[in-house]
Amino acid sequence: MAVALLIVLFLISSSLSVPALSAIETVEGEVVGYAVMRFSEYNLSPPDLILYVLTIRVKGEKPAFMRKDRSTLKIFSKKPVPSWIFGKRVILSVKYAGDERGGNYWLVRIREVR
């Protein structure tokens, strides 16, 4: 009897749960901001590393992790991103690192749309 009750409770809880977000999302948009900063400026560690920061105005469908009242995403990269990308339309693969209280969007891959 107890086992059957546990199974029923498990089935109910799994049907009410929120689906997991994809580890990597695809974002299409225009690069409207480009900056080269230090990790310390965003309270990240180690503080002396270089951080590339892109601001993307999202076009089309927003990724699941993006707040619906926003139209831009700030995306970070540890790897160098060329400055000529500013003003270009791009498709990015982005990974969200954080939880419901906050986090950062990290660049996995970038490709210019022609």
Sequence and secondary structure as in RCSB ss.txt:
>XXXX:A:sequence
MAVALLIVLFLISSSLSVPALSAIETVEGEVVGYAVMRFSEYNLSPPDLILYVLTIRVKGEKPAFMRKDRSTLKI
FSKKPVPSWIFGKRVILSVKYAGDERGGNYWLVRIREVR
>XXXX:A:secstr
 HHHHHHHHHHHHHHHS     SEEEEEEEEEEEEEEEGGGGT SSTTSEEEEEEEEE SS  TTS TT SEEEE
EESS   GGGTT EEEEEEEEEEETTEEEEEEEEEEE  
